[in-house]
Amino acid sequence: MGAASKVFFHIILRLFQVICSAIVLGLTARFLALVSQAGVSADGRIIYAIVTASISILFADFFVFPSRIKYAYLACPMDAILFVMWIVVFGLLTSRTGSAMCNASWYWNYWGYYWGEWWRVPDLTVSDRGYGGCASWRAVLAFSFLAAIAFLVSAFLEAVAVYRLVFRKNAPVTTSDVSAPIPMSPAAPVGHQTA
């Protein structure tokens, strides 16, 4: 892979991280605003998702520029940390609904109730508010998982790049590394090796 394609892939990967984080941040922040309007306390898991998404956006924005690729040794550990944080976000949010997803009691009593603004309706029936934000909930789960995978791939690629850089600097110089041929001893005849 050439240098230009590596830089292009790096930029695309960082932009994907920003997009995934921004989607999770936008949806969870909107939900947090609705919960605030209702005057109830926010779930700590939602706040953790917002904090993780905010840190991820700041970090990925900083390292998206090709001029900062030389600082990959700094980005690699942070990418690994953000991968773990995103996996925790995904696990915490998924544990709220489990396999029931949009049919779980937590979903209908918390996310769907406040996302659909059902708390504004005094005598609530399903026909009053038909939208509970199921697609939004699924998008938060999907993009939190995709963000985790993007940070894992980034951490792996940067670890490989740092590994190659360290071992290239510390490797002994061999004859294949030298561009000029090594002159033979003048006493040895051509075609014969000296011991």
N, C-alpha and C positions, 0 to 999 in steps of 0.2 A: 504494500500500500504506500503510495507516494505521500510526500509531506502535505501537499495541497488537499488531498482527500482526507488525511487525518484531521487537518484543521477544520475542514467542512463538516466531517462527522462529529467532531467535538462541538462545533457551534450548534448543529442540529440537535444533538443530545442535550445540551444546556437549554436550548429554547424549548424542547419538549418538557424538561423538568420545570421550567418557568410556567408553561401552559398548564400542566397537570396541577401544580401548586396553586396557581391563580384560580383554577376552576374550583378546587376544594375550598380555598379561602373565600371566594365569592359566595358560594352556596352556604357555607357554614356561617359566614358573617351575616348574610341575609336572614338566616334562621335565628341567629343571636339577636338581631334587631327586632324580629317579631316576638321573640320571648321577652325582650326588654319592654316592648309596648304592652304586653300582657301583664307585666309587673310580677313575673315569677323569676325564680333563680335559674341560672343556666346550668346545664349539665357540664361537669368538669371535663368530660371526654370531648365535647364539642370545643371547649376552650383550648384543650391540648392540641386538637386538630388545627385550630386557627394559629396557634403559636408555631407549630411545626411548619405549616404552610408559609407563614411570614418569614421565618428564618430561611426556609428553602428558597424563596423568591430572592431574598437579599443575597444569599450565597451564590446562587446560579447566575444572577445578574452580574455579580462581580467577576466571576470566572468565565463569562461567555465570550469575552474578547480574546482574539488570538494572541495579543501581546502578553497576556497573562498565563499562557500555556506553560511557560517556563517555570511557573510556580506550582506545577502539578504535585510536587512533593508535599505542599501545604494542603492542596485540595483533596488528596487521596484519603487522609484520615477523616476529614470532615464529610466527604461523600459517604464513607462507611458509617459514620455516626448518624447522618441523615437517613441512610437506608434503614438503620435500626429504628429510628424515630418514626419513619413512615410505616414500618411493619407494625410497630406498637399502635399507631393510629388506626391502621386497618383492623388489627385484632380487637382493640377496644370498641370500635364502632360496630364491627360485625358481631361481637358478643352481645350487643344490645338487642339485636333482632334474631340472631341465629339463622337457622335455615328457613324460618317463616318469613323473613324479609319484611314485606309490606303488610303482612297479616299478623305480625307480632303485637303483643299488647303494648310494649314500650313504644312501638311506632305509632299506633293509633292514639295512645294516651299522652304522647309527648311530641314527637316530630310531626306527625300528621295533624294533630290537634292544633298546634301553634302555626305550622306552615300553612295550613288551610284556613287559618284565622277563624276557626270554629268557636273560639272563646268569645268572639264578638256577638254571636247569635244566642239570644236568651233561650229559646226553645229549639234545641238542635235536633235536626233530622239529617239524614244523608242527602236528601234532595235539596236542602238549603245550601250546602257546600259540597260539591262533588269532587273537589281536588284536594288531595292530602299530601301532595309532594312526593309521591312514590318514585317518580323518575329522578327527582332531585336527590333523594336518598341513595338510590342506586348509583347515580353519577358520582356522589361523594365517595362511596365505597370503591367504585371502579377506578377513579382517578387517584385515590390514595394508594391503591395497589400498583397502578402504573407508575406513579412517582417513585415508589419504593424500588421497583425494578429498574427504573432509569438511573437512580442513584447507585444501585448495585453495579450496573454495567459500567457506569462512570468510574466508580471506585476500582473496579477490576482493571479497566483499561489504563488508568493512571498508575496503578500499582505495577503493572507490566512495564509501562514506560519508565518509571523510576527504577525498577529492577534492571532494565537494560542500560539505562544511563549510568548507574552505579557500577555495574560489571564491565561496561565498556571503558570507563575511566581507570579501573583497577586491573584490567586485563594486561598480561605481559605482551610486549611488542614482539610479533613474529615476523618472519620473512614475508608473509603474505600482506602484512600491513605496510610494508615499505614499498614506495613506488619505484625507486631506482634499484636495478639489480645489484646483488652483492658481488664484488669482484672476487675472482678466484685467486688462489696463491700462484705467483708466477712460476714457482718451481714445479707445479703439478702439470703434467701433460693434459691436453684437452681430452675429455671423455673419461678420465680417471678421477676417482674420488680419493681424497687424502683422509687418512684415519684420524 
